[in-house]
């Protein structure tokens, strides 16, 4: 195999330092233009100014940071660096969402520059320039620089930490090496504040440095202590906020369970039996853990519960775990980018940013070239060059532990670009040297890499269906339910077994008053995903609107069994019981709902209606009073019904002054009192 100590001598002889600097300047300028254009074109996306799920969570947190809430009251729910980053931008530029994306575009240019520096320093000038070109034209990097998620920050910090480590292992003097190792530890610590799994990369780097004698144990200790010193204030805050040790945030256990459970597929970032949305998932996961443990749990205990649960599943189902990890490995090498959230990458990029078509570099090309690149570096002289493999391998391992969606894989792209640049430059170098045997061997490796990335699973219809789902959802949120339904129907035609699509179709059909079709769509979602609580709730609600309380009862009871801490399934079961003539059972369910949500207008109103049927009018007065005292956001006709019923009951009880007072308050509300079992 090609083992020249300079790796690419002929290419480097032509690419003089002066030429290299000029070429890199051009590449960086092009990268900046491409990224700014990409950001501006993506403004056409409905989610540009209306982020959802993780992006919404970080934007709202960033706005609280900008308002002065630097530290949350409780345990950090997620690593805070990205929220602080957004908060600083909002503080300077206001709370608009264009400025952070443009700043992230600048970070993208810094990513290209760091890839060039690492390639030049660890491999050759030629590899450094090739790495810059590949990173500049890598569309996944450009795409995620327009998304308000932490990956754009995490990946540039990971590269910066790697660069500091290179300086540490190549330091000329003892003082320089000590300072560089302290700096490397600090940058790794900052990166961990964005993505805590970077600490696993730091551990791997330190083990490698000690094993190869690139560092003394004192250097490794200094790096580790520097990182820990940076994270210590968070650990202290978390310890004060809750029982148990939490180094950065309380997300690790749930993340491990999401990636390692009986329903895991390597892509979907939702735990079974929980609702979509970060805060809802955390709430549902905590409640499920507390039910399983039989006591209230701190965030640290919840995280440990799910870590143990994930590890137990792996140990008890080794064949299933092996199959899952085999699939994750294949997905890691796939040319496709899979998105589980509104950022479905290729779909949205092609739809809203035409410039993506001049960004030809994706994971397929990178993986094809990085295979020979890995082999070249493995055989090259200079152990420091193996640092790239250590960093890339360690981070890839952390991705495999959770999910391999595009967002989780994108920090590997610049590292893959450096390795791919090594492979591509080596092919050209051997051709110039007329070393045809080596050229052929490297070419076979590249063809092997290309075959792997093309053979790896890519359910293209699922990716397109997910994109159509989120576009349709955006249309519905924007008020055009009919347009949204057309997109959702198109998604369902592609993937009729996609529970998320069927659930969204059910909600949209119900909104349009097409209740029979809505019921069928919700039922289809439940058949595919029996533990989808939102689909179960939608099915129960639709059956009630169709005046089929007996049909609504099984769905409500299943939802209740899955997440009994929520008020909604208790209300749905209570309404089903009420409609079936079991007013006494309905009363119990409505009271249980109020125990879980004391401000629920629906639960209080429904409780009052059921108590009236039972002739318990004194109790009904209290229920209706509770309803009208918590009517914010309630349907206007329900509000009028609650006011009228409260007035009637007060007059029947001889409390005329109170009745007149409540009658005046409800004078502007519309008539048409509803029934708790039908609407």
CORQUI-V654682 format. One record per residue. RES is the residue in three letters. PHI is phi as a letter, one per 40 degrees, with the letter a starting at -180 (* if undefined). Layout:
BEGIN
RES/PHI ; RES/PHI
END
This chain:
BEGIN
UNK/* ; UNK/c ; UNK/b ; UNK/d ; UNK/c ; UNK/c ; UNK/g ; UNK/b ; UNK/c ; UNK/c ; UNK/c ; UNK/c ; UNK/c ; UNK/c ; UNK/c ; UNK/c ; UNK/d ; UNK/c ; UNK/c ; UNK/c ; UNK/c ; UNK/c ; UNK/c ; UNK/c ; UNK/d ; UNK/c ; UNK/c ; UNK/c ; UNK/c ; UNK/c ; UNK/c ; UNK/c ; UNK/c ; UNK/d ; UNK/c ; UNK/c ; UNK/c ; UNK/d ; UNK/d ; UNK/c ; UNK/c ; UNK/c ; UNK/c ; UNK/c ; UNK/c ; UNK/c ; UNK/c ; UNK/c ; UNK/b ; UNK/b ; UNK/c ; UNK/b ; UNK/f ; UNK/d ; UNK/c ; UNK/c ; UNK/d ; UNK/c ; UNK/c ; UNK/c ; UNK/c ; UNK/c ; UNK/c ; UNK/c ; UNK/c ; UNK/c ; UNK/c ; UNK/h ; UNK/c ; UNK/c ; UNK/b ; UNK/c ; UNK/c ; UNK/c ; UNK/c ; UNK/d ; UNK/c ; UNK/a ; UNK/d ; UNK/c ; UNK/d ; UNK/c ; UNK/c ; UNK/c ; UNK/d ; UNK/c ; UNK/c ; UNK/c ; UNK/c ; UNK/c ; UNK/c ; UNK/c ; UNK/b ; UNK/g ; UNK/c ; UNK/c ; UNK/b ; UNK/c ; UNK/d ; UNK/c ; UNK/c ; UNK/c ; UNK/c ; UNK/c ; UNK/c ; UNK/c ; UNK/c ; UNK/c ; UNK/c ; UNK/c ; UNK/c ; UNK/c ; UNK/c ; UNK/c ; UNK/c ; UNK/c ; UNK/c ; UNK/c ; UNK/c ; UNK/c ; UNK/c ; UNK/c ; UNK/b ; UNK/a ; UNK/d ; UNK/c ; UNK/c ; UNK/c ; UNK/c ; UNK/c ; UNK/c ; UNK/c ; UNK/c ; UNK/c ; UNK/c ; UNK/c ; UNK/b ; UNK/c ; UNK/c ; UNK/c ; UNK/c ; UNK/c ; UNK/c ; UNK/c ; UNK/c ; UNK/c ; UNK/c ; UNK/c ; UNK/b ; UNK/c ; UNK/c ; UNK/c ; UNK/c ; UNK/c ; UNK/c ; UNK/c ; UNK/c ; UNK/c ; UNK/c ; UNK/c ; UNK/c ; UNK/c ; UNK/c ; UNK/c ; UNK/c ; UNK/d ; UNK/c ; UNK/c ; UNK/c ; UNK/b ; UNK/d ; UNK/c ; UNK/b ; UNK/c ; UNK/c ; UNK/c ; UNK/c ; UNK/c ; UNK/c ; UNK/c ; UNK/c ; UNK/c ; UNK/c ; UNK/c ; UNK/c ; UNK/c ; UNK/c ; UNK/c ; UNK/c ; UNK/c ; UNK/c ; UNK/c ; UNK/c ; UNK/c ; UNK/b ; UNK/d ; UNK/c ; UNK/c ; UNK/c ; UNK/c ; UNK/c ; UNK/d ; UNK/c ; UNK/c ; UNK/c ; UNK/c ; UNK/c ; UNK/c ; UNK/c ; UNK/c ; UNK/c ; UNK/c ; UNK/f ; UNK/c ; UNK/a ; UNK/c ; UNK/c ; UNK/c ; UNK/c ; UNK/c ; UNK/c ; UNK/c ; UNK/c ; UNK/c ; UNK/c ; UNK/c ; UNK/c ; UNK/c ; UNK/c ; UNK/c ; UNK/c ; UNK/d ; UNK/d ; UNK/c ; UNK/c ; UNK/c ; UNK/d ; UNK/c ; UNK/c ; UNK/c ; UNK/c ; UNK/a ; UNK/c ; UNK/h ; UNK/c ; UNK/b ; UNK/c ; UNK/b ; UNK/a ; UNK/c ; UNK/c ; UNK/c ; UNK/c ; UNK/c ; UNK/c ; UNK/c ; UNK/c ; UNK/d ; UNK/c ; UNK/a ; UNK/a ; UNK/d ; UNK/c ; UNK/c ; UNK/b ; UNK/g ; UNK/b ; UNK/c ; UNK/b ; UNK/b ; UNK/c ; UNK/c ; UNK/g ; UNK/b ; UNK/c ; UNK/c ; UNK/g ; UNK/c ; UNK/c ; UNK/c ; UNK/c ; UNK/c ; UNK/c ; UNK/c ; UNK/c ; UNK/c ; UNK/c ; UNK/c ; UNK/c ; UNK/c ; UNK/c ; UNK/c ; UNK/c ; UNK/g ; UNK/a ; UNK/c ; UNK/b ; UNK/c ; UNK/d ; UNK/c ; UNK/c ; UNK/c ; UNK/c ; UNK/c ; UNK/d ; UNK/c ; UNK/c ; UNK/c ; UNK/c ; UNK/c ; UNK/c ; UNK/c ; UNK/c ; UNK/c ; UNK/c ; UNK/c ; UNK/b ; UNK/c ; UNK/c ; UNK/c ; UNK/c ; UNK/c ; UNK/c ; UNK/c ; UNK/c ; UNK/c ; UNK/c ; UNK/c ; UNK/c ; UNK/c ; UNK/c ; UNK/c ; UNK/c ; UNK/c ; UNK/c ; UNK/c ; UNK/b ; UNK/b ; UNK/b ; UNK/c ; UNK/b ; UNK/c ; UNK/c ; UNK/d ; UNK/c ; UNK/c ; UNK/d ; UNK/c ; UNK/c ; UNK/c ; UNK/c ; UNK/b ; UNK/b ; UNK/d ; UNK/c ; UNK/d ; UNK/c ; UNK/b ; UNK/b ; UNK/c ; UNK/c ; UNK/b ; UNK/c ; UNK/c ; UNK/c ; UNK/c ; UNK/c ; UNK/c ; UNK/c ; UNK/c ; UNK/c ; UNK/c ; UNK/c ; UNK/c ; UNK/c ; UNK/c ; UNK/c ; UNK/c ; UNK/b ; UNK/c ; UNK/c ; UNK/h ; UNK/c ; UNK/c ; UNK/c ; UNK/c ; UNK/d ; UNK/d ; UNK/c ; UNK/c ; UNK/c ; UNK/c ; UNK/c ; UNK/c ; UNK/c ; UNK/d ; UNK/c ; UNK/c ; UNK/c ; UNK/c ; UNK/c ; UNK/b ; UNK/b ; UNK/b ; UNK/c ; UNK/d ; UNK/c ; UNK/c ; UNK/c ; UNK/c ; UNK/c ; UNK/c ; UNK/c ; UNK/c ; UNK/c ; UNK/c ; UNK/c ; UNK/c ; UNK/c ; UNK/c ; UNK/c ; UNK/c ; UNK/c ; UNK/c ; UNK/c ; UNK/c ; UNK/c ; UNK/c ; UNK/c ; UNK/c ; UNK/c ; UNK/c ; UNK/c ; UNK/f ; UNK/c ; UNK/c ; UNK/c ; UNK/c ; UNK/d ; UNK/c ; UNK/c ; UNK/c ; UNK/c ; UNK/c ; UNK/c ; UNK/c ; UNK/c ; UNK/c ; UNK/c ; UNK/c ; UNK/c ; UNK/c ; UNK/c ; UNK/c ; UNK/c ; UNK/d ; UNK/c ; UNK/a ; UNK/c ; UNK/d ; UNK/c ; UNK/c ; UNK/c ; UNK/c ; UNK/c ; UNK/c ; UNK/c ; UNK/c ; UNK/d ; UNK/c ; UNK/c ; UNK/c ; UNK/c ; UNK/c ; UNK/c ; UNK/c ; UNK/c ; UNK/c ; UNK/h ; UNK/b ; UNK/c ; UNK/c ; UNK/c ; UNK/c ; UNK/c ; UNK/c ; UNK/c ; UNK/c ; UNK/c ; UNK/c ; UNK/c ; UNK/c ; UNK/c ; UNK/c ; UNK/b ; UNK/c ; UNK/c ; UNK/c ; UNK/c ; UNK/c ; UNK/c ; UNK/c ; UNK/c ; UNK/c ; UNK/c ; UNK/d ; UNK/c ; UNK/c ; UNK/c ; UNK/c ; UNK/c ; UNK/c ; UNK/g ; UNK/c ; UNK/c ; UNK/c ; UNK/c ; UNK/c ; UNK/d ; UNK/c ; UNK/c ; UNK/c ; UNK/c ; UNK/c ; UNK/c ; UNK/c ; UNK/c ; UNK/c ; UNK/b ; UNK/c ; UNK/b ; UNK/c ; UNK/c ; UNK/c ; UNK/c ; UNK/c ; UNK/c ; UNK/c ; UNK/c ; UNK/c ; UNK/c ; UNK/c ; UNK/c ; UNK/c ; UNK/c ; UNK/c ; UNK/g ; UNK/b ; UNK/c ; UNK/c ; UNK/c ; UNK/c ; UNK/c ; UNK/c ; UNK/c ; UNK/c ; UNK/c ; UNK/c ; UNK/c ; UNK/c ; UNK/c ; UNK/c ; UNK/b ; UNK/c ; UNK/c ; UNK/c ; UNK/c ; UNK/d ; UNK/c ; UNK/c ; UNK/c ; UNK/c ; UNK/c ; UNK/c ; UNK/c ; UNK/c ; UNK/c ; UNK/d ; UNK/c ; UNK/c ; UNK/g ; UNK/c ; UNK/c ; UNK/c ; UNK/c ; UNK/c ; UNK/d ; UNK/c ; UNK/c ; UNK/c ; UNK/c ; UNK/c ; UNK/c ; UNK/c ; UNK/c ; UNK/c ; UNK/a ; UNK/c ; UNK/c ; UNK/c ; UNK/c ; UNK/c ; UNK/c ; UNK/c ; UNK/c ; UNK/c ; UNK/c ; UNK/c ; UNK/c ; UNK/c ; UNK/c ; UNK/c ; UNK/d ; UNK/c ; UNK/g ; UNK/c ; UNK/c ; UNK/c ; UNK/c ; UNK/c ; UNK/d ; UNK/c ; UNK/c ; UNK/c ; UNK/c ; UNK/c ; UNK/c ; UNK/c ; UNK/c ; UNK/b ; UNK/c ; UNK/c ; UNK/g ; UNK/c ; UNK/d ; UNK/d ; UNK/c ; UNK/c ; UNK/d ; UNK/c ; UNK/c ; UNK/c ; UNK/c ; UNK/c ; UNK/c ; UNK/c ; UNK/c ; UNK/c ; UNK/c ; UNK/c ; UNK/c ; UNK/c ; UNK/c ; UNK/g ; UNK/b ; UNK/c ; UNK/c ; UNK/c ; UNK/c ; UNK/c ; UNK/c ; UNK/c ; UNK/c ; UNK/c ; UNK/c ; UNK/c ; UNK/c ; UNK/c ; UNK/c ; UNK/c ; UNK/c ; UNK/g ; UNK/c ; UNK/c ; UNK/b ; UNK/c ; UNK/c ; UNK/b ; UNK/b
END
